[in-house]
Amino acid sequence: MSELGHRGLYRALAEHAKREAYPEAVEQAHADFAALQVGEVPEPRPALPDRASL
């Protein structure tokens, strides 16, 4: 596999790990992106506690 192919693989694995670790954040990001696509500005949300500190 080429160097570029390895980078893509690692990037995909990292993105998958983020989705597994923070499903609420991914869902909110998708909602925010959809709102931006139709011209809405997402409202600020209160910060959630970091799971690592729990």
ModelCIF file with pLDDT and N, C-alpha, C, O atoms, coordinates in Angstrom:
data_MODEL
#
_entry.id   MODEL 
#
_entity.id                         1 
_entity.type                       polymer 
_entity.pdbx_number_of_molecules   1 
#
_entity_poly.entity_id                      1 
_entity_poly.type                           'polypeptide(L)' 
_entity_poly.nstd_linkage                   no 
_entity_poly.nstd_monomer                   no 
_entity_poly.pdbx_seq_one_letter_code       MSELGHRGLYRALAEHAKREAYPEAVEQAHADFAALQVGEVPEPRPALPDRASL 
_entity_poly.pdbx_seq_one_letter_code_can   MSELGHRGLYRALAEHAKREAYPEAVEQAHADFAALQVGEVPEPRPALPDRASL 
_entity_poly.pdbx_strand_id                 A 
#
loop_
_entity_poly_seq.entity_id 
_entity_poly_seq.num 
_entity_poly_seq.mon_id 
_entity_poly_seq.hetero 
1 1  MET n 
1 2  SER n 
1 3  GLU n 
1 4  LEU n 
1 5  GLY n 
1 6  HIS n 
1 7  ARG n 
1 8  GLY n 
1 9  LEU n 
1 10 TYR n 
1 11 ARG n 
1 12 ALA n 
1 13 LEU n 
1 14 ALA n 
1 15 GLU n 
1 16 HIS n 
1 17 ALA n 
1 18 LYS n 
1 19 ARG n 
1 20 GLU n 
1 21 ALA n 
1 22 TYR n 
1 23 PRO n 
1 24 GLU n 
1 25 ALA n 
1 26 VAL n 
1 27 GLU n 
1 28 GLN n 
1 29 ALA n 
1 30 HIS n 
1 31 ALA n 
1 32 ASP n 
1 33 PHE n 
1 34 ALA n 
1 35 ALA n 
1 36 LEU n 
1 37 GLN n 
1 38 VAL n 
1 39 GLY n 
1 40 GLU n 
1 41 VAL n 
1 42 PRO n 
1 43 GLU n 
1 44 PRO n 
1 45 ARG n 
1 46 PRO n 
1 47 ALA n 
1 48 LEU n 
1 49 PRO n 
1 50 ASP n 
1 51 ARG n 
1 52 ALA n 
1 53 SER n 
1 54 LEU n 
#
_struct_asym.id          A 
_struct_asym.entity_id   1 
#
loop_
_ma_qa_metric.id 
_ma_qa_metric.mode 
_ma_qa_metric.name 
_ma_qa_metric.software_group_id 
_ma_qa_metric.type 
1 global pLDDT . pLDDT 
2 local  pLDDT . pLDDT 
#
_ma_qa_metric_global.metric_id      1 
_ma_qa_metric_global.metric_value   81.54 
_ma_qa_metric_global.model_id       1 
_ma_qa_metric_global.ordinal_id     1 
#
loop_
_ma_qa_metric_local.label_asym_id 
_ma_qa_metric_local.label_comp_id 
_ma_qa_metric_local.label_seq_id 
_ma_qa_metric_local.metric_id 
_ma_qa_metric_local.metric_value 
_ma_qa_metric_local.model_id 
_ma_qa_metric_local.ordinal_id 
A MET 1  2 60.00 1 1  
A SER 2  2 68.00 1 2  
A GLU 3  2 67.00 1 3  
A LEU 4  2 67.00 1 4  
A GLY 5  2 84.00 1 5  
A HIS 6  2 86.00 1 6  
A ARG 7  2 89.00 1 7  
A GLY 8  2 90.00 1 8  
A LEU 9  2 91.00 1 9  
A TYR 10 2 92.00 1 10 
A ARG 11 2 92.00 1 11 
A ALA 12 2 91.00 1 12 
A LEU 13 2 93.00 1 13 
A ALA 14 2 92.00 1 14 
A GLU 15 2 88.00 1 15 
A HIS 16 2 90.00 1 16 
A ALA 17 2 91.00 1 17 
A LYS 18 2 86.00 1 18 
A ARG 19 2 85.00 1 19 
A GLU 20 2 90.00 1 20 
A ALA 21 2 89.00 1 21 
A TYR 22 2 87.00 1 22 
A PRO 23 2 88.00 1 23 
A GLU 24 2 89.00 1 24 
A ALA 25 2 86.00 1 25 
A VAL 26 2 85.00 1 26 
A GLU 27 2 90.00 1 27 
A GLN 28 2 89.00 1 28 
A ALA 29 2 89.00 1 29 
A HIS 30 2 90.00 1 30 
A ALA 31 2 89.00 1 31 
A ASP 32 2 88.00 1 32 
A PHE 33 2 88.00 1 33 
A ALA 34 2 90.00 1 34 
A ALA 35 2 88.00 1 35 
A LEU 36 2 88.00 1 36 
A GLN 37 2 89.00 1 37 
A VAL 38 2 89.00 1 38 
A GLY 39 2 86.00 1 39 
A GLU 40 2 82.00 1 40 
A VAL 41 2 78.00 1 41 
A PRO 42 2 71.00 1 42 
A GLU 43 2 73.00 1 43 
A PRO 44 2 76.00 1 44 
A ARG 45 2 73.00 1 45 
A PRO 46 2 74.00 1 46 
A ALA 47 2 75.00 1 47 
A LEU 48 2 68.00 1 48 
A PRO 49 2 68.00 1 49 
A ASP 50 2 65.00 1 50 
A ARG 51 2 59.00 1 51 
A ALA 52 2 60.00 1 52 
A SER 53 2 58.00 1 53 
A LEU 54 2 54.00 1 54 
#
loop_
_atom_site.group_PDB 
_atom_site.id 
_atom_site.type_symbol 
_atom_site.label_atom_id 
_atom_site.label_alt_id 
_atom_site.label_comp_id 
_atom_site.label_asym_id 
_atom_site.label_entity_id 
_atom_site.label_seq_id 
_atom_site.pdbx_PDB_ins_code 
_atom_site.Cartn_x 
_atom_site.Cartn_y 
_atom_site.Cartn_z 
_atom_site.occupancy 
_atom_site.B_iso_or_equiv 
_atom_site.pdbx_formal_charge 
_atom_site.auth_seq_id 
_atom_site.auth_comp_id 
_atom_site.auth_asym_id 
_atom_site.auth_atom_id 
_atom_site.pdbx_PDB_model_num 
ATOM 1   N N  . MET A 1 1  ? 0.854   -1.176 0.000  1.00 60.00 ? 1  MET A N  1 
ATOM 2   C CA . MET A 1 1  ? 0.000   0.000  0.000  1.00 60.00 ? 1  MET A CA 1 
ATOM 3   C C  . MET A 1 1  ? 0.897   1.235  0.000  1.00 60.00 ? 1  MET A C  1 
ATOM 4   O O  . MET A 1 1  ? 1.919   1.254  0.685  1.00 60.00 ? 1  MET A O  1 
ATOM 5   N N  . SER A 1 2  ? 0.533   2.248  -0.747 1.00 68.00 ? 2  SER A N  1 
ATOM 6   C CA . SER A 1 2  ? 1.344   3.458  -0.837 1.00 68.00 ? 2  SER A CA 1 
ATOM 7   C C  . SER A 1 2  ? 1.238   4.272  0.449  1.00 68.00 ? 2  SER A C  1 
ATOM 8   O O  . SER A 1 2  ? 0.354   4.050  1.277  1.00 68.00 ? 2  SER A O  1 
ATOM 9   N N  . GLU A 1 3  ? 2.160   5.216  0.594  1.00 67.00 ? 3  GLU A N  1 
ATOM 10  C CA . GLU A 1 3  ? 2.148   6.111  1.763  1.00 67.00 ? 3  GLU A CA 1 
ATOM 11  C C  . GLU A 1 3  ? 0.806   6.850  1.854  1.00 67.00 ? 3  GLU A C  1 
ATOM 12  O O  . GLU A 1 3  ? 0.233   6.993  2.934  1.00 67.00 ? 3  GLU A O  1 
ATOM 13  N N  . LEU A 1 4  ? 0.327   7.308  0.716  1.00 67.00 ? 4  LEU A N  1 
ATOM 14  C CA . LEU A 1 4  ? -0.949  8.011  0.686  1.00 67.00 ? 4  LEU A CA 1 
ATOM 15  C C  . LEU A 1 4  ? -2.085  7.091  1.111  1.00 67.00 ? 4  LEU A C  1 
ATOM 16  O O  . LEU A 1 4  ? -2.999  7.518  1.816  1.00 67.00 ? 4  LEU A O  1 
ATOM 17  N N  . GLY A 1 5  ? -2.034  5.837  0.689  1.00 84.00 ? 5  GLY A N  1 
ATOM 18  C CA . GLY A 1 5  ? -3.054  4.872  1.083  1.00 84.00 ? 5  GLY A CA 1 
ATOM 19  C C  . GLY A 1 5  ? -3.050  4.602  2.569  1.00 84.00 ? 5  GLY A C  1 
ATOM 20  O O  . GLY A 1 5  ? -4.110  4.441  3.174  1.00 84.00 ? 5  GLY A O  1 
ATOM 21  N N  . HIS A 1 6  ? -1.867  4.549  3.167  1.00 86.00 ? 6  HIS A N  1 
ATOM 22  C CA . HIS A 1 6  ? -1.778  4.340  4.607  1.00 86.00 ? 6  HIS A CA 1 
ATOM 23  C C  . HIS A 1 6  ? -2.378  5.514  5.369  1.00 86.00 ? 6  HIS A C  1 
ATOM 24  O O  . HIS A 1 6  ? -3.086  5.326  6.359  1.00 86.00 ? 6  HIS A O  1 
ATOM 25  N N  . ARG A 1 7  ? -2.094  6.721  4.906  1.00 89.00 ? 7  ARG A N  1 
ATOM 26  C CA . ARG A 1 7  ? -2.659  7.899  5.569  1.00 89.00 ? 7  ARG A CA 1 
ATOM 27  C C  . ARG A 1 7  ? -4.177  7.867  5.542  1.00 89.00 ? 7  ARG A C  1 
ATOM 28  O O  . ARG A 1 7  ? -4.829  8.174  6.540  1.00 89.00 ? 7  ARG A O  1 
ATOM 29  N N  . GLY A 1 8  ? -4.733  7.496  4.405  1.00 90.00 ? 8  GLY A N  1 
ATOM 30  C CA . GLY A 1 8  ? -6.192  7.420  4.303  1.00 90.00 ? 8  GLY A CA 1 
ATOM 31  C C  . GLY A 1 8  ? -6.774  6.365  5.227  1.00 90.00 ? 8  GLY A C  1 
ATOM 32  O O  . GLY A 1 8  ? -7.830  6.565  5.827  1.00 90.00 ? 8  GLY A O  1 
ATOM 33  N N  . LEU A 1 9  ? -6.080  5.244  5.336  1.00 91.00 ? 9  LEU A N  1 
ATOM 34  C CA . LEU A 1 9  ? -6.536  4.184  6.223  1.00 91.00 ? 9  LEU A CA 1 
ATOM 35  C C  . LEU A 1 9  ? -6.506  4.638  7.673  1.00 91.00 ? 9  LEU A C  1 
ATOM 36  O O  . LEU A 1 9  ? -7.469  4.431  8.410  1.00 91.00 ? 9  LEU A O  1 
ATOM 37  N N  . TYR A 1 10 ? -5.394  5.264  8.090  1.00 92.00 ? 10 TYR A N  1 
ATOM 38  C CA . TYR A 1 10 ? -5.299  5.741  9.471  1.00 92.00 ? 10 TYR A CA 1 
ATOM 39  C C  . TYR A 1 10 ? -6.332  6.827  9.752  1.00 92.00 ? 10 TYR A C  1 
ATOM 40  O O  . TYR A 1 10 ? -6.903  6.881  10.841 1.00 92.00 ? 10 TYR A O  1 
ATOM 41  N N  . ARG A 1 11 ? -6.569  7.690  8.768  1.00 92.00 ? 11 ARG A N  1 
ATOM 42  C CA . ARG A 1 11 ? -7.569  8.748  8.945  1.00 92.00 ? 11 ARG A CA 1 
ATOM 43  C C  . ARG A 1 11 ? -8.958  8.132  9.132  1.00 92.00 ? 11 ARG A C  1 
ATOM 44  O O  . ARG A 1 11 ? -9.727  8.567  9.990  1.00 92.00 ? 11 ARG A O  1 
ATOM 45  N N  . ALA A 1 12 ? -9.269  7.127  8.331  1.00 91.00 ? 12 ALA A N  1 
ATOM 46  C CA . ALA A 1 12 ? -10.570 6.462  8.452  1.00 91.00 ? 12 ALA A CA 1 
ATOM 47  C C  . ALA A 1 12 ? -10.709 5.770  9.799  1.00 91.00 ? 12 ALA A C  1 
ATOM 48  O O  . ALA A 1 12 ? -11.771 5.825  10.419 1.00 91.00 ? 12 ALA A O  1 
ATOM 49  N N  . LEU A 1 13 ? -9.650  5.123  10.253 1.00 93.00 ? 13 LEU A N  1 
ATOM 50  C CA . LEU A 1 13 ? -9.699  4.469  11.567 1.00 93.00 ? 13 LEU A CA 1 
ATOM 51  C C  . LEU A 1 13 ? -9.878  5.491  12.691 1.00 93.00 ? 13 LEU A C  1 
ATOM 52  O O  . LEU A 1 13 ? -10.623 5.249  13.641 1.00 93.00 ? 13 LEU A O  1 
ATOM 53  N N  . ALA A 1 14 ? -9.199  6.624  12.582 1.00 92.00 ? 14 ALA A N  1 
ATOM 54  C CA . ALA A 1 14 ? -9.333  7.668  13.598 1.00 92.00 ? 14 ALA A CA 1 
ATOM 55  C C  . ALA A 1 14 ? -10.755 8.230  13.618 1.00 92.00 ? 14 ALA A C  1 
ATOM 56  O O  . ALA A 1 14 ? -11.326 8.441  14.687 1.00 92.00 ? 14 ALA A O  1 
ATOM 57  N N  . GLU A 1 15 ? -11.322 8.471  12.441 1.00 88.00 ? 15 GLU A N  1 
ATOM 58  C CA . GLU A 1 15 ? -12.696 8.980  12.372 1.00 88.00 ? 15 GLU A CA 1 
ATOM 59  C C  . GLU A 1 15 ? -13.674 7.970  12.955 1.00 88.00 ? 15 GLU A C  1 
ATOM 60  O O  . GLU A 1 15 ? -14.613 8.347  13.656 1.00 88.00 ? 15 GLU A O  1 
ATOM 61  N N  . HIS A 1 16 ? -13.464 6.702  12.673 1.00 90.00 ? 16 HIS A N  1 
ATOM 62  C CA . HIS A 1 16 ? -14.335 5.665  13.223 1.00 90.00 ? 16 HIS A CA 1 
ATOM 63  C C  . HIS A 1 16 ? -14.237 5.650  14.749 1.00 90.00 ? 16 HIS A C  1 
ATOM 64  O O  . HIS A 1 16 ? -15.255 5.534  15.432 1.00 90.00 ? 16 HIS A O  1 
ATOM 65  N N  . ALA A 1 17 ? -13.035 5.764  15.284 1.00 91.00 ? 17 ALA A N  1 
ATOM 66  C CA . ALA A 1 17 ? -12.840 5.769  16.731 1.00 91.00 ? 17 ALA A CA 1 
ATOM 67  C C  . ALA A 1 17 ? -13.552 6.962  17.364 1.00 91.00 ? 17 ALA A C  1 
ATOM 68  O O  . ALA A 1 17 ? -14.147 6.825  18.433 1.00 91.00 ? 17 ALA A O  1 
ATOM 69  N N  . LYS A 1 18 ? -13.501 8.129  16.723 1.00 86.00 ? 18 LYS A N  1 
ATOM 70  C CA . LYS A 1 18 ? -14.193 9.317  17.248 1.00 86.00 ? 18 LYS A CA 1 
ATOM 71  C C  . LYS A 1 18 ? -15.702 9.093  17.274 1.00 86.00 ? 18 LYS A C  1 
ATOM 72  O O  . LYS A 1 18 ? -16.377 9.431  18.246 1.00 86.00 ? 18 LYS A O  1 
ATOM 73  N N  . ARG A 1 19 ? -16.222 8.515  16.181 1.00 85.00 ? 19 ARG A N  1 
ATOM 74  C CA . ARG A 1 19 ? -17.673 8.266  16.128 1.00 85.00 ? 19 ARG A CA 1 
ATOM 75  C C  . ARG A 1 19 ? -18.097 7.296  17.217 1.00 85.00 ? 19 ARG A C  1 
ATOM 76  O O  . ARG A 1 19 ? -19.165 7.450  17.809 1.00 85.00 ? 19 ARG A O  1 
ATOM 77  N N  . GLU A 1 20 ? -17.272 6.304  17.481 1.00 90.00 ? 20 GLU A N  1 
ATOM 78  C CA . GLU A 1 20 ? -17.582 5.324  18.531 1.00 90.00 ? 20 GLU A CA 1 
ATOM 79  C C  . GLU A 1 20 ? -17.505 5.966  19.913 1.00 90.00 ? 20 GLU A C  1 
ATOM 80  O O  . GLU A 1 20 ? -18.339 5.678  20.772 1.00 90.00 ? 20 GLU A O  1 
ATOM 81  N N  . ALA A 1 21 ? -16.515 6.830  20.142 1.00 89.00 ? 21 ALA A N  1 
ATOM 82  C CA . ALA A 1 21 ? -16.292 7.427  21.460 1.00 89.00 ? 21 ALA A CA 1 
ATOM 83  C C  . ALA A 1 21 ? -17.263 8.560  21.758 1.00 89.00 ? 21 ALA A C  1 
ATOM 84  O O  . ALA A 1 21 ? -17.647 8.752  22.912 1.00 89.00 ? 21 ALA A O  1 
ATOM 85  N N  . TYR A 1 22 ? -17.666 9.313  20.744 1.00 87.00 ? 22 TYR A N  1 
ATOM 86  C CA . TYR A 1 22 ? -18.488 10.510 20.945 1.00 87.00 ? 22 TYR A CA 1 
ATOM 87  C C  . TYR A 1 22 ? -19.674 10.540 19.994 1.00 87.00 ? 22 TYR A C  1 
ATOM 88  O O  . TYR A 1 22 ? -19.756 11.440 19.158 1.00 87.00 ? 22 TYR A O  1 
ATOM 89  N N  . PRO A 1 23 ? -20.605 9.576  20.096 1.00 88.00 ? 23 PRO A N  1 
ATOM 90  C CA . PRO A 1 23 ? -21.715 9.545  19.137 1.00 88.00 ? 23 PRO A CA 1 
ATOM 91  C C  . PRO A 1 23 ? -22.608 10.788 19.210 1.00 88.00 ? 23 PRO A C  1 
ATOM 92  O O  . PRO A 1 23 ? -23.160 11.218 18.196 1.00 88.00 ? 23 PRO A O  1 
ATOM 93  N N  . GLU A 1 24 ? -22.751 11.368 20.414 1.00 89.00 ? 24 GLU A N  1 
ATOM 94  C CA . GLU A 1 24 ? -23.599 12.569 20.538 1.00 89.00 ? 24 GLU A CA 1 
ATOM 95  C C  . GLU A 1 24 ? -22.984 13.738 19.785 1.00 89.00 ? 24 GLU A C  1 
ATOM 96  O O  . GLU A 1 24 ? -23.703 14.513 19.153 1.00 89.00 ? 24 GLU A O  1 
ATOM 97  N N  . ALA A 1 25 ? -21.675 13.873 19.844 1.00 86.00 ? 25 ALA A N  1 
ATOM 98  C CA . ALA A 1 25 ? -21.003 14.970 19.151 1.00 86.00 ? 25 ALA A CA 1 
ATOM 99  C C  . ALA A 1 25 ? -21.126 14.820 17.641 1.00 86.00 ? 25 ALA A C  1 
ATOM 100 O O  . ALA A 1 25 ? -21.322 15.806 16.930 1.00 86.00 ? 25 ALA A O  1 
ATOM 101 N N  . VAL A 1 26 ? -21.012 13.597 17.153 1.00 85.00 ? 26 VAL A N  1 
ATOM 102 C CA . VAL A 1 26 ? -21.143 13.357 15.716 1.00 85.00 ? 26 VAL A CA 1 
ATOM 103 C C  . VAL A 1 26 ? -22.565 13.681 15.263 1.00 85.00 ? 26 VAL A C  1 
ATOM 104 O O  . VAL A 1 26 ? -22.765 14.319 14.229 1.00 85.00 ? 26 VAL A O  1 
ATOM 105 N N  . GLU A 1 27 ? -23.543 13.240 16.039 1.00 90.00 ? 27 GLU A N  1 
ATOM 106 C CA . GLU A 1 27 ? -24.941 13.520 15.699 1.00 90.00 ? 27 GLU A CA 1 
ATOM 107 C C  . GLU A 1 27 ? -25.201 15.027 15.680 1.00 90.00 ? 27 GLU A C  1 
ATOM 108 O O  . GLU A 1 27 ? -25.872 15.528 14.777 1.00 90.00 ? 27 GLU A O  1 
ATOM 109 N N  . GLN A 1 28 ? -24.673 15.753 16.671 1.00 89.00 ? 28 GLN A N  1 
ATOM 110 C CA . GLN A 1 28 ? -24.867 17.201 16.728 1.00 89.00 ? 28 GLN A CA 1 
ATOM 111 C C  . GLN A 1 28 ? -24.153 17.891 15.570 1.00 89.00 ? 28 GLN A C  1 
ATOM 112 O O  . GLN A 1 28 ? -24.676 18.849 15.002 1.00 89.00 ? 28 GLN A O  1 
ATOM 113 N N  . ALA A 1 29 ? -22.969 17.415 15.220 1.00 89.00 ? 29 ALA A N  1 
ATOM 114 C CA . ALA A 1 29 ? -22.243 18.008 14.093 1.00 89.00 ? 29 ALA A CA 1 
ATOM 115 C C  . ALA A 1 29 ? -23.024 17.828 12.794 1.00 89.00 ? 29 ALA A C  1 
ATOM 116 O O  . ALA A 1 29 ? -23.067 18.739 11.967 1.00 89.00 ? 29 ALA A O  1 
ATOM 117 N N  . HIS A 1 30 ? -23.636 16.671 12.610 1.00 90.00 ? 30 HIS A N  1 
ATOM 118 C CA . HIS A 1 30 ? -24.450 16.442 11.407 1.00 90.00 ? 30 HIS A CA 1 
ATOM 119 C C  . HIS A 1 30 ? -25.651 17.382 11.394 1.00 90.00 ? 30 HIS A C  1 
ATOM 120 O O  . HIS A 1 30 ? -26.000 17.927 10.347 1.00 90.00 ? 30 HIS A O  1 
ATOM 121 N N  . ALA A 1 31 ? -26.294 17.576 12.563 1.00 89.00 ? 31 ALA A N  1 
ATOM 122 C CA . ALA A 1 31 ? -27.438 18.488 12.637 1.00 89.00 ? 31 ALA A CA 1 
ATOM 123 C C  . ALA A 1 31 ? -27.006 19.925 12.348 1.00 89.00 ? 31 ALA A C  1 
ATOM 124 O O  . ALA A 1 31 ? -27.700 20.651 11.636 1.00 89.00 ? 31 ALA A O  1 
ATOM 125 N N  . ASP A 1 32 ? -25.865 20.335 12.897 1.00 88.00 ? 32 ASP A N  1 
ATOM 126 C CA . ASP A 1 32 ? -25.362 21.686 12.649 1.00 88.00 ? 32 ASP A CA 1 
ATOM 127 C C  . ASP A 1 32 ? -25.049 21.882 11.169 1.00 88.00 ? 32 ASP A C  1 
ATOM 128 O O  . ASP A 1 32 ? -25.365 22.928 10.602 1.00 88.00 ? 32 ASP A O  1 
ATOM 129 N N  . PHE A 1 33 ? -24.430 20.881 10.540 1.00 88.00 ? 33 PHE A N  1 
ATOM 130 C CA . PHE A 1 33 ? -24.094 20.980 9.127  1.00 88.00 ? 33 PHE A CA 1 
ATOM 131 C C  . PHE A 1 33 ? -25.363 21.097 8.286  1.00 88.00 ? 33 PHE A C  1 
ATOM 132 O O  . PHE A 1 33 ? -25.422 21.898 7.353  1.00 88.00 ? 33 PHE A O  1 
ATOM 133 N N  . ALA A 1 34 ? -26.379 20.295 8.618  1.00 90.00 ? 34 ALA A N  1 
ATOM 134 C CA . ALA A 1 34 ? -27.646 20.366 7.880  1.00 90.00 ? 34 ALA A CA 1 
ATOM 135 C C  . ALA A 1 34 ? -28.272 21.741 8.029  1.00 90.00 ? 34 ALA A C  1 
ATOM 136 O O  . ALA A 1 34 ? -28.805 22.283 7.061  1.00 90.00 ? 34 ALA A O  1 
ATOM 137 N N  . ALA A 1 35 ? -28.218 22.316 9.228  1.00 88.00 ? 35 ALA A N  1 
ATOM 138 C CA . ALA A 1 35 ? -28.775 23.654 9.451  1.00 88.00 ? 35 ALA A CA 1 
ATOM 139 C C  . ALA A 1 35 ? -28.026 24.697 8.624  1.00 88.00 ? 35 ALA A C  1 
ATOM 140 O O  . ALA A 1 35 ? -28.639 25.592 8.042  1.00 88.00 ? 35 ALA A O  1 
ATOM 141 N N  . LEU A 1 36 ? -26.714 24.580 8.574  1.00 88.00 ? 36 LEU A N  1 
ATOM 142 C CA . LEU A 1 36 ? -25.927 25.531 7.778  1.00 88.00 ? 36 LEU A CA 1 
ATOM 143 C C  . LEU A 1 36 ? -26.253 25.425 6.297  1.00 88.00 ? 36 LEU A C  1 
ATOM 144 O O  . LEU A 1 36 ? -26.222 26.429 5.585  1.00 88.00 ? 36 LEU A O  1 
ATOM 145 N N  . GLN A 1 37 ? -26.566 24.225 5.822  1.00 89.00 ? 37 GLN A N  1 
ATOM 146 C CA . GLN A 1 37 ? -26.870 24.026 4.408  1.00 89.00 ? 37 GLN A CA 1 
ATOM 147 C C  . GLN A 1 37 ? -28.145 24.755 3.990  1.00 89.00 ? 37 GLN A C  1 
ATOM 148 O O  . GLN A 1 37 ? -28.288 25.136 2.828  1.00 89.00 ? 37 GLN A O  1 
ATOM 149 N N  . VAL A 1 38 ? -29.072 24.950 4.932  1.00 89.00 ? 38 VAL A N  1 
ATOM 150 C CA . VAL A 1 38 ? -30.322 25.654 4.602  1.00 89.00 ? 38 VAL A CA 1 
ATOM 151 C C  . VAL A 1 38 ? -30.304 27.095 5.100  1.00 89.00 ? 38 VAL A C  1 
ATOM 152 O O  . VAL A 1 38 ? -31.339 27.761 5.119  1.00 89.00 ? 38 VAL A O  1 
ATOM 153 N N  . GLY A 1 39 ? -29.119 27.580 5.505  1.00 86.00 ? 39 GLY A N  1 
ATOM 154 C CA . GLY A 1 39 ? -28.963 28.984 5.866  1.00 86.00 ? 39 GLY A CA 1 
ATOM 155 C C  . GLY A 1 39 ? -29.236 29.317 7.317  1.00 86.00 ? 39 GLY A C  1 
ATOM 156 O O  . GLY A 1 39 ? -29.273 30.494 7.674  1.00 86.00 ? 39 GLY A O  1 
ATOM 157 N N  . GLU A 1 40 ? -29.425 28.333 8.153  1.00 82.00 ? 40 GLU A N  1 
ATOM 158 C CA . GLU A 1 40 ? -29.644 28.598 9.579  1.00 82.00 ? 40 GLU A CA 1 
ATOM 159 C C  . GLU A 1 40 ? -28.306 28.634 10.303 1.00 82.00 ? 40 GLU A C  1 
ATOM 160 O O  . GLU A 1 40 ? -27.330 28.023 9.869  1.00 82.00 ? 40 GLU A O  1 
ATOM 161 N N  . VAL A 1 41 ? -28.280 29.362 11.418 1.00 78.00 ? 41 VAL A N  1 
ATOM 162 C CA . VAL A 1 41 ? -27.083 29.396 12.248 1.00 78.00 ? 41 VAL A CA 1 
ATOM 163 C C  . VAL A 1 41 ? -27.389 28.607 13.513 1.00 78.00 ? 41 VAL A C  1 
ATOM 164 O O  . VAL A 1 41 ? -28.299 28.967 14.260 1.00 78.00 ? 41 VAL A O  1 
ATOM 165 N N  . PRO A 1 42 ? -26.639 27.534 13.765 1.00 71.00 ? 42 PRO A N  1 
ATOM 166 C CA . PRO A 1 42 ? -26.897 26.734 14.968 1.00 71.00 ? 42 PRO A CA 1 
ATOM 167 C C  . PRO A 1 42 ? -26.710 27.556 16.240 1.00 71.00 ? 42 PRO A C  1 
ATOM 168 O O  . PRO A 1 42 ? -25.831 28.416 16.306 1.00 71.00 ? 42 PRO A O  1 
ATOM 169 N N  . GLU A 1 43 ? -27.526 27.293 17.231 1.00 73.00 ? 43 GLU A N  1 
ATOM 170 C CA . GLU A 1 43 ? -27.442 27.979 18.521 1.00 73.00 ? 43 GLU A CA 1 
ATOM 171 C C  . GLU A 1 43 ? -26.272 27.425 19.331 1.00 73.00 ? 43 GLU A C  1 
ATOM 172 O O  . GLU A 1 43 ? -25.948 26.242 19.227 1.00 73.00 ? 43 GLU A O  1 
ATOM 173 N N  . PRO A 1 44 ? -25.638 28.276 20.134 1.00 76.00 ? 44 PRO A N  1 
ATOM 174 C CA . PRO A 1 44 ? -24.580 27.759 21.018 1.00 76.00 ? 44 PRO A CA 1 
ATOM 175 C C  . PRO A 1 44 ? -25.176 26.787 22.035 1.00 76.00 ? 44 PRO A C  1 
ATOM 176 O O  . PRO A 1 44 ? -26.317 26.946 22.468 1.00 76.00 ? 44 PRO A O  1 
ATOM 177 N N  . ARG A 1 45 ? -24.402 25.796 22.403 1.00 73.00 ? 45 ARG A N  1 
ATOM 178 C CA . ARG A 1 45 ? -24.846 24.807 23.390 1.00 73.00 ? 45 ARG A CA 1 
ATOM 179 C C  . ARG A 1 45 ? -23.910 24.834 24.580 1.00 73.00 ? 45 ARG A C  1 
ATOM 180 O O  . ARG A 1 45 ? -22.733 25.162 24.433 1.00 73.00 ? 45 ARG A O  1 
ATOM 181 N N  . PRO A 1 46 ? -24.412 24.494 25.755 1.00 74.00 ? 46 PRO A N  1 
ATOM 182 C CA . PRO A 1 46 ? -23.507 24.427 26.910 1.00 74.00 ? 46 PRO A CA 1 
ATOM 183 C C  . PRO A 1 46 ? -22.505 23.299 26.716 1.00 74.00 ? 46 PRO A C  1 
ATOM 184 O O  . PRO A 1 46 ? -22.804 22.289 26.079 1.00 74.00 ? 46 PRO A O  1 
ATOM 185 N N  . ALA A 1 47 ? -21.332 23.479 27.265 1.00 75.00 ? 47 ALA A N  1 
ATOM 186 C CA . ALA A 1 47 ? -20.286 22.449 27.140 1.00 75.00 ? 47 ALA A CA 1 
ATOM 187 C C  . ALA A 1 47 ? -20.683 21.216 27.923 1.00 75.00 ? 47 ALA A C  1 
ATOM 188 O O  . ALA A 1 47 ? -21.239 21.308 29.017 1.00 75.00 ? 47 ALA A O  1 
ATOM 189 N N  . LEU A 1 48 ? -20.390 20.058 27.345 1.00 68.00 ? 48 LEU A N  1 
ATOM 190 C CA . LEU A 1 48 ? -20.615 18.798 28.034 1.00 68.00 ? 48 LEU A CA 1 
ATOM 191 C C  . LEU A 1 48 ? -19.335 18.379 28.730 1.00 68.00 ? 48 LEU A C  1 
ATOM 192 O O  . LEU A 1 48 ? -18.247 18.686 28.244 1.00 68.00 ? 48 LEU A O  1 
ATOM 193 N N  . PRO A 1 49 ? -19.435 17.688 29.850 1.00 68.00 ? 49 PRO A N  1 
ATOM 194 C CA . PRO A 1 49 ? -18.208 17.247 30.514 1.00 68.00 ? 49 PRO A CA 1 
ATOM 195 C C  . PRO A 1 49 ? -17.441 16.275 29.640 1.00 68.00 ? 49 PRO A C  1 
ATOM 196 O O  . PRO A 1 49 ? -18.031 15.477 28.912 1.00 68.00 ? 49 PRO A O  1 
ATOM 197 N N  . ASP A 1 50 ? -16.152 16.347 29.716 1.00 65.00 ? 50 ASP A N  1 
ATOM 198 C CA . ASP A 1 50 ? -15.282 15.452 28.959 1.00 65.00 ? 50 ASP A CA 1 
ATOM 199 C C  . ASP A 1 50 ? -15.379 14.053 29.546 1.00 65.00 ? 50 ASP A C  1 
ATOM 200 O O  . ASP A 1 50 ? -15.227 13.871 30.754 1.00 65.00 ? 50 ASP A O  1 
ATOM 201 N N  . ARG A 1 51 ? -15.634 13.062 28.693 1.00 59.00 ? 51 ARG A N  1 
ATOM 202 C CA . ARG A 1 51 ? -15.769 11.687 29.186 1.00 59.00 ? 51 ARG A CA 1 
ATOM 203 C C  . ARG A 1 51 ? -14.491 11.183 29.854 1.00 59.00 ? 51 ARG A C  1 
ATOM 204 O O  . ARG A 1 51 ? -14.552 10.361 30.768 1.00 59.00 ? 51 ARG A O  1 
ATOM 205 N N  . ALA A 1 52 ? -13.357 11.663 29.412 1.00 60.00 ? 52 ALA A N  1 
ATOM 206 C CA . ALA A 1 52 ? -12.085 11.206 29.972 1.00 60.00 ? 52 ALA A CA 1 
ATOM 207 C C  . ALA A 1 52 ? -11.941 11.624 31.432 1.00 60.00 ? 52 ALA A C  1 
ATOM 208 O O  . ALA A 1 52 ? -11.251 10.957 32.203 1.00 60.00 ? 52 ALA A O  1 
ATOM 209 N N  . SER A 1 53 ? -12.592 12.733 31.819 1.00 58.00 ? 53 SER A N  1 
ATOM 210 C CA . SER A 1 53 ? -12.469 13.196 33.202 1.00 58.00 ? 53 SER A CA 1 
ATOM 211 C C  . SER A 1 53 ? -13.496 12.563 34.126 1.00 58.00 ? 53 SER A C  1 
ATOM 212 O O  . SER A 1 53 ? -13.452 12.798 35.333 1.00 58.00 ? 53 SER A O  1 
ATOM 213 N N  . LEU A 1 54 ? -14.414 11.769 33.599 1.00 54.00 ? 54 LEU A N  1 
ATOM 214 C CA . LEU A 1 54 ? -15.436 11.120 34.441 1.00 54.00 ? 54 LEU A CA 1 
ATOM 215 C C  . LEU A 1 54 ? -14.915 9.901  35.122 1.00 54.00 ? 54 LEU A C  1 
ATOM 216 O O  . LEU A 1 54 ? -15.648 9.246  35.863 1.00 54.00 ? 54 LEU A O  1 
#
